[in-house]
Structures are given as structure tokens and as C-alpha cells.
């Protein structure tokens, strides 16, 4: 399996999903702006979304995929199917109970996750109502993640990568056509969350049927593989979802700031998720099954070489993305969100958060590459210790930055925390001789820095005055932004080509 081709496939599907996500956010920004209603919905959506990362994409996937790969490689289809049947029953039962508890405890959860809302009874009660509608999403989306883990282990990467498009379509349809029929209209967004979860699960069922791995939900207490997964799940939640926990704590801090702070952080985070998903999530998705296979086959050299490939590709693509986000913050925000209820003040406040977030983009993506280096080996203890230290350090930085920098200080704390997390993961991979750098790193880094300098100068000189972007039409902003994107990418990759760097140098084959 050509991993570069697989990465391109996942990234193209993720790109489609992100484009639809931006269309979704444009619709939300135009309809609701950074308002009372948007803040309430974003808090209500953040909690089930966090649980999705913890139960599904975080703890469950990182614990499930290495053991599923082991069963697939060593035990055959029948044993693999039994494992899928048994773990799906346990996961479904646990999430059903969590959903019931979440709906019942919605007032308490809102108070804990956004205590500042308690000062405004109308805002608090609206958020509780929205949370009760959105909370069942965790049940459906976790089963979607189960299906995605199975499909990725069998190298069917494009299906799980396309699935999030359906959530964005649900948001767009409900915001445009159903919102006028609800009072308040923001209830339509809560319905979109629930509908999106159902659509994503339904989409993946036919592909599981083709693999003959559609879960049959057999609850049993005697499956050793299930207990191995369950033992790994709890600690893995910390190791892989630390940024989401930090974002939730940031929401608590932001709820005490001026109205709009939660929304400014959200819109900036959405822009950050574009390169993080396009590169970080895609790399993590393809690396974990192949690393697990190399570990099962006792091939440490191949394991290390695959990590080296992932790190080089991350630096090659993440560094220019971070620089571009910081330089083009205002062009991006005005083009995507500056219309309707989203004001010029919202643009500048979101810009401050985005620039702060961009500092940590490389760290956020490196975590997606480095953490699988531990999880593929079923080593949970080391990432958990690092995650706990990072969480504590991030909260100290939150307290230090929030007063002088307001909401942007919260974003900066997340960024620096991600860099600390990635740095410690790298240090321990090297310390335990799991990763050994391949030759040529110094020259490689110098080439990237040269391309980065050329790109940054090209963007800065052709962007124009930032305030000018507030006084032009949407068509002009879009055309100018596209020109800047092509100029930035062209100048960067042409410079790398002049230095002798080619994409064919990054062709890498993974485990089937």
C-alpha cells in the first residue's frame, strides 16, 4: 500500500469535508453571528463533541485499532469478527447509559462547562435545552468511529474520511431551511447535530457488510481482546484528547469574558482544524494500522522509518500552513465569515485568537504523528503522563495569559501546551530508541526554512493592508484570497523544487 497515495486520498476527502464545514460556518455566522444564541449552541455542542473525541476518535480508536490489526494479522477473519461483535456490544451499552445520564444531568453539565452562563438565566436555560437535543449525538458518532476503525484497518480509508461531509450537509440544510420554523431558530442547529450522527452511521453500514464485519452486538464477559481494549481505553482518553480537554476548560474561562468570546475562539479553532484535519488526522489515520502491523511483525527498523517519514511530511506541510494562517488571518476571516451578523469587531477578535492558535499548529499535528508511535505498541502509560503534565501546564498558562490577552491568551495557552506535548512525546520516543532519525535531517530543514521565508515574504507583500479587507466585496475578497493561496503554495514548492526536493522522495509503502 502506497502511504503517500493513501494520504492524498484521505486528505482530498477531508478537504471536501472542510470546505463543506466552512460553508456551514459561513451560514451559521451570517444567520447568528457571534451572538447570545451562537454562544449557547457552541457550549451545548462542545460537550458531546468532546466526548466524541474521548470515547470515539480518542480513547476507543487508539485502543481498538492496534488490537484489531493484531487479530486481523494473527487470528483470521472469524476471530476478528467475534472481537468486533463483542466490543460493539460493550461500546453501545456504555454509550447508551452515558447518553441517558447526559440528558438527565444537562443543567449540571452546563453549569460545570460554562459557569459564567449561570448569571444569565435565559442563556443558561437555552443552553440546557440545546444540550439535551445534541447529547444523543455521542451514541451515533461513537458507533461511526467504531465502523471507521474497522474500515481503516482494512485500508478502506476514503469511506471514513468522506463521512463527516454528511454532518456539514445536515448543518447547512437545517440552518437554511428549518431554522425559520423553530423558536428560537438556533434549535435547528441542535437538530442538525443529531441528524448528522444518524446519517454518518447509516452511510458506513453497506461498507461493513461488504467486509462481512457489520457488528452483531453480542454482549459477553469472556473475550480477552475486549478486556484488553477496555483496559487501554481509559488512559488513552488523556493521551490523545488533551487538546479537547483544554478547549473545554478554555470554554469555562471564556464564559466569564465578554459575550462573543466563545464564538471568536470557535471560529478561529475552525480555521485551525482545516490543516489539522487535512494533514494531522489523515497522517494519524494511515500511520496507526501500519505501525501496529510492524510492531506485530517485530520489525523495529520499519517502525522507525515510518515514523521518520511521518515527521518529515509533517514539517514539510505544517510549517507553511502555520505561517500562512498567521499572515492571512484577516483575509481568511473576512472572506469566510464577515457578513450578516458577523461584525468588523468580530473579525479583529477572531484574528487575535487565530494568530495565537497558529503558533501551536505544528505541535498539534506532530501529536497526531507521535502519539501513534506509542499506541501502536499498546503503550499507554507514557503518553498519559505527558498528557497530564501538559494539561496542568496549559491551565497555568491560561491563568497567566487570560488577563492581559483575554480570549487570545486562552488560544495561546492551547498552542504552547501542544508544543510541550509534542516535544515530550518526541523526547521519549528517542529516549526509548523507538524512533531513530534517518540521515539528511539538517539539509532537509534548511530547505524547508528557505521555502518558508520566500513564501512568507510573498504573502506579506501581496496581501495589502489588513483593514482594506473589511471594505471590499465578497467577490473581490474571494478572488484575492485564492490568488494569495496559489501564490503562497507556488512560491513555497517552487523554492523547494529549486533546492532539489521532490514529492517522489516521500513515497512510502505501509503494511497491507
N, C-alpha and C positions, 0 to 999 in steps of 0.2 A: 504494500500500500504506500503510495507516494504521499507523504505527510504534507508537503507544500501544496499539492493539489487538493488534499482534503481540507487544509486550512483555507484555501481560496474558496472552496465550496461553502464551508460554514460561514466565512466572512461575507460572501455575497448574499446568503440568506439573512445573515444578521444585518447587513446593510439595508436590505429591503425592510426588515423589521424596524430598524432605527429610523428610516425615512418615514415609515408609517407612524412611528412614535412621535416624530417631530410634527407631522400633520395633526396628530392627536393633540399635542400640546399647544399647537397654534390655535386649534379650535377651542380648547379649554381657556387659553389666555385671552382670546378675543371675546369669549362669552362671559367669563367670570373674572378675568384679570387677577391681580394679587389681592384678593378681597377676603372678607369675612367668610364667605361660603367656600372659597378655594382653600383657605387655611383649615377649615373644619374637615373638608373632604380629604385633604392630604394627610392629616393626622389619622383619620379613620382608615385610610388605605395603607398607611405606613406600617401599622402593626401586623395585619395579615401578610403584608409583603415581606416584613422582617421574618415572620415565622416561615414563610416560603423559603427564604434563604437558609434559615436554620434547619428546618425539618427536611426540606427537599433538596435544593441545589447545594446546600452546605453539608450538614451532617450526613444526611442519607446518601447522597450521591458519592461522597468521598469514602464512605464506609462500604457501600454496596458494590460499586464498580470493581474495585480490586478483587473482592471475593467472587463476584460473578465471573470475572475474567479467569480466575483460578479454576472455578468449576467448569467453565467452557473448555479450557485447555486440558485439564487433567481428568475430568469425571464424565464428560459426554453430555449429550442433549437431555437424556432422561433425568439425570440428577440436577442439571441446570434448571429444567422446568419445575421440578419439585421445589427447589430453592425459591424460584420466582413465585410459585403458588403460596408458599408458606410466609415469605416476608411481606407479600402484598396483603395478606390477611391481617398480620400484625400491624402493618402501617395503616391500613384502612380503619381498623378498630381504634387505634390510638388517636388518629386524626378526627374520627367521628366524635370521640369523647372530648377532645380538645375544642372542637367546634361548638359543641353544646355548652361547654364551660365558658368559652369566649363570649358567646351571645348572652349568656346569663350574667356574666361579670362585666359587661360593656361599660357601665358607669365607672366602676373601679379602674378598669384599664385606661379609660380616657383620662381619668384624674391622675394616674401614675405617669402616663406617657406625655401629657400636656397639662400639667397642674396649673399653668397660667390661665387656662381657659375657664377655670372654676370661678374667676372673678366676673365672668360674663355668662349668666345662666342660659341665655338664648343660644350662644355659641356652644356652650358645653352640651346642652340637650340635643342640639342638631348633630354634633359630632358623635354622641352616643347612638343616635338613630342611624346615622350613616355606617357606624362600625357594625351594628347588628346586621345590616344588609350585606356588608362586604366580608364579614368574617368567614362564612362558609367557603369562600374562595380558597382558603388554605387546604381544605379537603380535596377539592378537584385538582388544584395545581400541584399538590404533592404526588398525586397519582400520575399526573402528567410527567413529573420528574422521574418517577419510577419507570414509566414507559421510555422516557428519553435515555435513562441509564442503560436499559436493555438494548435499545437501538444503537446507541453509541458503541457499546461493547461489541456489537456485530457490524461495526463500521457503516451504519446507516445514518451518517451524520447530518445529512441535509434535512431530514424529517423533523427532528427536534429543533434544528436551527430555524426552520420556517414557522414552526408552531406559534411563536409569540406574535406573528403578524395578525393572527385571529383576535388576540386581545385588543390590539390597536384598532382594528376594524370595528370591534364592538364598542369601544370608546367613541369613535368618530360617529358611528351611526346613532348611538344613544344621545350624544351631545347635540347633534344636528337635528334629529327628527323626534326624539322622545322628550327632550328637556322641556319644551313648551307645555307638555301635558302633565307635568309634575309641579307640586308646590311644596317646598321651593324647587326650582329647576335642577339644582345640584343633586337631587335624589337620583336623577337619570344616570349620573356618573357612578353611583354606588351599584345600580342595577347592571351597568356595563361591566363592572368587575366580576360579578357573579356569572353573567352570561359568557364572558370571555373565558373563564375557567372551564365551563361546560364544553364550549366549542373546541378548546385545545385538547381536552381529553378525548372527545369524540373523533377528532381528526387522526389521532395516533392509533386508534384501535385496529383499523384494517392492516396496518403495517406489522403490528404484533401478531395478528392472525397469520400473515404470510410466514413469519418465523416460527409459528406454532408455539408462541410463548405468551399468549394472552392469559393474564393471571386468572386462576380459578378460585382464589381466596379460600385456601384450606388452612384453618387455624390448627396448629399443632404445637406441643410443648417440647418435642424431642428432636428438632432439627438443629444439629450443631452449627451449621452455617448461619442460621437465623440468629442464634445467640452470639456468634462472633460479630455479626453486623450490629446487633443491638448494643454490644459492649463498646464498639467503636463509635457509635453514633453520638453519644453524649459529649465526650471530649472533642470530637470533630466539629461540633457546633461552634465552639470557641475558636478553633484553629482556622476555620475557613470563613466565618461570618463576622469577624471582628469589626470590619468596616461598617457593617449594617448595625451592629450593636452601638457603635459610636454615633452613627447617624440618628438612631433612636434617642440616644442621650442628648444629642445636639438639638433634637426637636423639643426636648424638655427645656433646655436652656433658651431656645428661640421663642418658646411660648411666652416667656417673660419680657421679650423685646417688643418693639413696636409692631403693630399689625402689618403684615406683609413679609415679615422676616422668614417665616416658614416657607412661604411661596418663593421668595428670592433664592433661598437655599435649594429648593426643589428644582426650579428651572435651571440653575447652574449645575446641579447634580445630573440633570437630564442630558445636558451637553457633555458632561464628563463621561456619562455612560456610553456615549457613541463610540469613542476609541476603546474604552474599557471592554465593551461587549464585542466590538469588531475584532479586536486583537486578543485581549486578555482571556475572555471567556472562551473564544474559539481555540486558542492555544491550550488552555487547561483541558478543554473537552477532548482534543485529539491526543494530548500527552498522557493522560491518566491511563487509558486502556493499554497503550503501547508500553509505558513504563511498568505497569502491572505484569504484562506478559514477559518483559525482560527479567523482572525480579523472579517470577515463577520459573523461568528457564535458567536462573542463576547466571546471568550474563552482565556482570558489573561494568564492563567496558562499553557495551552497547547502551547501558543505562546512563552512564556519564556522558557519552557522546550525544544522546538525545537531549539531555538537559542543557548541554552546551549549545546545541542548535536552537533550542527554545530561547535561551538567554540572548544569543546574538540577534535573533529575529526580533525579540522584544526591543532591544536597544535601537536597532535599525529603524523601527517603525514608531515606537512610543515617544522617543525624544523629539522628533519633528512634530508629532501630534501635540505634545505638551506645549512646545514653543508657539505653535500656530493658535492654540486655544487662548493663550495669554495675549498674543499680539492682536488677534482678530476677535477678541471678546465682544466689543461693541458692534462690529459688523454682523457677527453671528446672532446676537441677541435682538438687534433691531430688525434683522431680516426675518427671523423666525417668530418673534413674539410681539413686536412693537406695533400693536393695532388694537382697536376697540378699547377695552377697559385697562389694558396694559400701558402705563404711562411712561413718560421720559424718566421720571424718578425711579420707576421700577427697573428701567434699563440700567441706570448707573449702579443701583444697589445690587442687581444681579451680576453686573460686570465685576464688582468688587469680590463677590463670592467666587465667581468663575476663575479669576486670576489666582485667588488663593488655592482653589482646588487644583489648578493646573500644576502647581508645584509638586503635588503628590501623585500625578498621573503615572509616572514611571514606576513608583513604588507599588501602586495599586495593581498594575499589570504584572509586575515581577512576582507579586504574591501568587497570582494565578498560575505562574510557571514553577515557582519554587516549592509551594506547598504540596503539589502532587509528587514531588520528589520524596516526601516523607509518607504521604498517604498511600502511594503505590506499594510501599514496603510495609504497610499496616502499622506504621509508627505514628502513634497519636500523641504520645507524651511530650515530645519536643515541640511541635507546633503549638500545643496548648499552653505550655509555659511561656512561649514567646507571645502568644496572643494575649494572655492575661497581663503580662508586663506592658504590652503595647496599649491595652485598654486603660490601664492605670495612668500611663504616661500621657495619653490623649486627654484624659479628664483634667490632669494637672495643667496641661496647655490650654484647655478650654477656659479654666478659671483665670489663667494669666492673660488670655487674649480677648475675652469677651467684652471687657470694659473698654479698652482703648479702640478695638476694631469692630465691636458689635457682632453682627451675624458673620461678617467676613473672618473674624477671629475663630469662629467655630469651624469654618471651612479650612482655615489654615491648620488648625489642630488635627483635623482628619488627615490632611496631606502629610504633615510631618510624622504622624503616627504610622501611616502606611509606609513611609520611608524607613522608619525604625523597624517595623515588622519585616519588611523585605531584607533589610540589612542583616538582621539576626538570623533569618532563615538561611541566607546565603552563607553566613559565617559557620553555622552548624553543619550545613551540607559539606563544606570544605573541611571542617574540623574532623568529621567522622569519615572522611575520604569517600563520601558517596558521589561527590562531584569533583572531577579533576579537569581544569580548563585545558582546552586544546590549544595548540600553538597558534600564534598570529594575532593575539588579542590587542596588543599595543597598536599595531598598524591599523587594525580594524577600527579601533576607537578614534584614532586620528582622522581617518577618512570620514567617519560619521560627524565628528566635530566640524570638519571643513564644510561638509554639506549643510550642516545646521546653521553655520554662520552665513553662508550665501543665501539660504532660504529666508532667514530672519531679516536680513538687510533688504531683500527683495520685497518682502511683505510690508515692512515698516515704511519703505519709501513710496510704495504704490497704494497704501491703504488710504492716505489722506487724513484730514482732521477728523477725530472721532465724533465730535459734535455735529459734523456735517451729515452723518448718517441719520440723525434724528429729523432732518428737514428735507428728505428726498422721498420719492415714491417707492412703493414696494417693488415695482419692476426694475427700477434703477438699482436699488439695494441688492436685489437678487442677482442681476447681471454682473454688478461689480464684485459681489462676493464669489460667484462662480469663477470669475476671472482671477481673483486672488487665490482661490483654491488650486486652479490649474497652474498658475504661476509658481506658487509655493511648491507643489509636488514636482513640477517640471524642473525648477531650479535645483531642488534637493537631489533628485535622482539623476539628473544630468551631471551634476557635480560628482556624485558617487561613481557614475559611469566613467567620467574622466579620470578618476582615481583607480579605475580597473575593477570596481565592484560590480558584479552581475548577479541577478536573481538565480541563475542556474547554479551558483555556488551554494545556494541554500536548499537544493533538492535533498530530501531526506526520506528514507524509507522506514516505516514503522512495522510493528507486528500485525499480522493478519488476524 
